[in-house]
Amino acid sequence: MNIPSRSLTALISVILPWAERVELPLEPVERGFRSSASPWAPCVGTASAAPSRTRRTRPATVRSAERTVAALGAETGLPHRAAGAKLAPMTADFLVRPARPTDARALAELRWTFKQEDYDGQPPAPARRLEEAERWIRDRLSDGRWLAWVTETEGEIRGHVFLCPVERMPEPYEDNNPVGYVTNFFVMPSQRNKGAGSALLEALKQHARGAGLEGLIVWPSQRSIPLYQRSGFRPPEELLELPLDT
């Protein structure tokens, strides 16, 4: 499930009641370190809206055994053959790489395809123009407010996942490393069950660890929950939500 880019409070408040919530605590890797190869910037307006919470020590449960060469392909842009994918034997090559502003049109088109899957039969006509999404994506990838990774097959983008670092308030005793909001995770039906989705999540997790994020949160669709769980996500212990009538 995907929700608009807003403050962390807004992200929590607008989620639909039936959605399940999961998170991925990340191993502490040089707290505060920012990867110069993969710069990021927080979402606009999130610094003052981060909710306060009582801190307590939690063990990191990231499963290092699930790290695959897909993450290396995402960082270097090298092709990756997912022969060892858990879901099904690999039958075609794909490449995972960071998204670029020039990908905005293709990403907007896939976003429309993604959301139209929510409807049985013929979806209704879009209420807004595709160019709005194209401009929105291009602007945020250009200035670093959002990051994304894509999977390509035969030179065409066939899937994507997006990440928005959300700032947290400073405090006197603990780090205030950002939390990563994961959303817009989609792979074309023809490319599913071939390892592309797992490879996208691995690339995102590799970046999140290197950038020193506190953890990752996502509001998944029912269909995507098993994939997120295999990637190490689990239900949270410390997060509440308040759905608002809009």
C-alpha positions in Angstrom: 0.0 0.0 0.0 1.3 3.5 -0.8 0.5 6.9 0.8 1.6 10.4 -0.1 4.9 12.0 0.9 4.2 13.8 4.2 5.6 14.1 7.7 6.0 10.9 9.7 2.9 11.8 11.7 0.9 12.2 8.5 2.3 8.9 7.2 1.0 7.2 10.3 -2.3 8.9 10.4 -3.6 8.4 6.9 -3.1 4.7 6.6 -6.3 2.6 6.0 -7.4 0.6 9.0 -7.1 -2.8 7.4 -3.5 -2.5 6.3 -0.8 -4.4 8.2 2.3 -2.7 9.2 5.8 -4.1 9.3 9.3 -2.7 9.9 12.9 -3.7 9.5 15.4 -2.6 12.2 18.8 -2.2 10.6 22.2 -3.2 12.0 24.1 -0.2 13.4 26.8 0.6 10.8 28.9 3.5 11.9 26.1 5.7 13.2 25.7 8.9 11.4 27.6 7.7 8.3 26.3 8.9 5.0 27.3 7.1 1.8 28.9 9.6 -0.6 28.1 7.3 -3.5 24.4 7.3 -2.7 23.4 10.7 -1.3 20.0 11.2 0.3 18.0 14.0 1.7 15.0 13.9 4.0 11.4 14.5 3.0 10.4 18.2 3.2 8.6 19.1 6.4 9.4 16.0 8.4 11.8 17.3 10.9 9.3 18.9 13.2 6.7 16.3 12.8 8.6 13.2 14.0 6.7 11.7 16.9 8.4 11.4 20.3 8.8 7.9 21.7 10.3 6.1 24.7 13.6 4.5 23.6 14.5 1.0 24.5 17.2 -1.3 23.3 16.1 -3.7 20.7 18.2 -6.5 19.1 18.8 -6.1 15.4 17.4 -9.1 13.6 18.5 -8.5 10.0 19.1 -11.8 8.4 22.6 -11.6 6.8 22.0 -14.9 5.1 19.5 -13.3 2.8 22.0 -10.8 1.4 22.6 -11.8 -2.2 24.7 -10.6 -5.1 21.6 -8.8 -6.2 22.6 -5.9 -3.9 26.0 -5.7 -5.6 24.3 -5.5 -8.9 22.1 -2.7 -7.7 25.0 -0.6 -6.5 27.3 -1.2 -9.5 24.8 -1.4 -12.3 26.0 -4.8 -13.3 23.6 -7.4 -14.7 22.3 -9.9 -12.1 21.2 -13.4 -12.9 18.8 -14.5 -10.1 19.5 -18.2 -10.5 19.4 -18.7 -6.8 16.1 -16.8 -6.2 13.9 -18.5 -3.6 10.6 -18.1 -5.4 11.3 -19.8 -8.7 14.2 -20.8 -11.0 15.5 -17.8 -13.0 14.6 -17.9 -16.7 15.8 -14.5 -17.8 18.5 -11.9 -17.0 17.6 -8.6 -15.2 19.5 -5.6 -14.0 18.9 -3.7 -10.7 20.2 -0.2 -10.5 19.4 3.2 -8.8 16.7 5.2 -10.6 17.6 8.4 -12.4 15.6 11.5 -13.0 15.4 10.6 -16.7 13.5 7.5 -15.7 10.6 9.6 -14.5 8.3 9.0 -17.4 8.6 5.2 -17.3 8.2 5.2 -13.5 5.1 7.3 -13.7 3.6 4.9 -16.3 4.4 2.0 -14.0 2.8 3.8 -11.1 -0.4 4.2 -13.0 -0.3 0.5 -14.0 0.4 -0.5 -10.3 -2.6 1.4 -9.0 -4.9 0.2 -11.7 -4.3 -3.3 -10.6 -6.4 -2.5 -7.5 -9.6 -2.7 -9.7 -11.3 -5.8 -11.0 -12.0 -5.5 -14.7 -11.7 -2.2 -16.5 -10.3 0.5 -14.2 -11.9 3.9 -14.2 -10.3 6.8 -16.1 -7.5 8.5 -14.1 -8.5 11.6 -12.1 -5.2 13.3 -12.8 -2.7 13.5 -15.7 0.2 11.2 -16.0 2.5 14.2 -16.4 1.8 15.2 -12.8 3.3 12.0 -11.6 6.2 12.3 -14.0 7.0 15.8 -12.8 6.7 14.8 -9.1 9.0 11.8 -9.5 11.6 13.7 -11.6 11.7 16.6 -9.1 12.2 14.3 -6.1 14.8 12.1 -7.7 16.7 15.2 -8.9 17.0 16.8 -5.5 17.4 13.6 -3.4 14.3 13.9 -1.3 13.4 10.4 -2.6 15.5 7.5 -3.8 14.4 4.6 -5.9 15.7 1.4 -7.5 14.5 -0.2 -10.7 14.8 -3.6 -12.4 15.3 -3.7 -16.1 14.7 -6.5 -18.6 15.9 -6.1 -22.2 16.5 -2.4 -21.5 12.9 -1.8 -20.2 12.1 -0.8 -16.6 9.9 -3.6 -15.3 9.8 -2.9 -11.5 10.7 -0.4 -8.9 10.8 0.4 -5.2 11.0 3.9 -3.5 12.6 5.1 -0.3 12.0 8.4 1.6 14.3 9.1 4.6 12.1 10.7 7.4 13.9 12.9 9.9 13.6 12.3 13.6 13.9 15.0 16.3 17.4 15.3 18.0 17.6 14.2 21.6 20.4 14.4 24.3 21.2 10.7 24.7 20.5 8.8 21.5 21.2 9.2 17.8 18.4 10.7 15.7 19.1 8.7 12.6 16.3 9.0 10.0 13.7 6.2 9.5 13.3 5.0 5.9 9.7 4.9 4.5 9.5 2.2 1.8 6.7 2.5 -0.8 5.7 2.1 -4.4 7.1 -1.5 -4.6 5.9 -3.0 -7.9 7.1 -5.6 -10.4 5.3 -6.2 -13.7 3.3 -9.5 -13.7 5.5 -11.0 -16.4 8.6 -10.6 -14.2 7.2 -11.8 -10.9 8.5 -14.9 -9.1 11.9 -14.6 -10.8 13.8 -12.9 -8.0 13.4 -9.3 -9.2 11.4 -8.2 -6.2 13.9 -9.6 -3.7 16.8 -8.0 -5.6 15.1 -4.6 -5.4 14.6 -4.9 -1.6 18.2 -6.0 -1.1 19.5 -3.0 -3.0 17.3 -0.7 -0.9 18.5 -2.4 2.3 22.1 -2.1 1.4 21.8 1.6 0.9 19.8 2.0 4.1 22.5 0.3 6.1 25.3 2.4 4.5 23.4 5.6 5.1 22.9 4.8 8.8 19.1 4.7 8.8 17.5 3.6 12.1 15.2 1.2 10.3 12.7 0.8 7.5 8.9 1.0 7.7 6.3 0.0 5.1 2.5 -0.4 4.8 2.4 -3.5 2.6 -0.4 -4.8 0.5 -1.7 -8.2 1.5 0.0 -9.8 -1.5 3.4 -8.3 -0.7 3.5 -9.2 3.0 5.2 -12.6 2.5 8.0 -11.1 0.4 8.7 -8.4 3.0 8.8 -11.0 5.8 11.3 -13.1 3.8 13.4 -9.9 3.5 13.5 -9.5 7.3 10.6 -7.2 8.0 8.4 -7.9 11.1 5.5 -6.3 12.9 6.6 -3.3 15.1 6.6 -3.0 18.8 6.5 0.7 19.2 4.3 2.2 16.5 0.7 3.4 16.7 -1.5 4.8 14.0 -4.6 6.9 13.9 -6.7 6.7 10.7 -8.4 10.0 9.9 -11.6 10.5 7.9 -10.8 12.6 4.9 
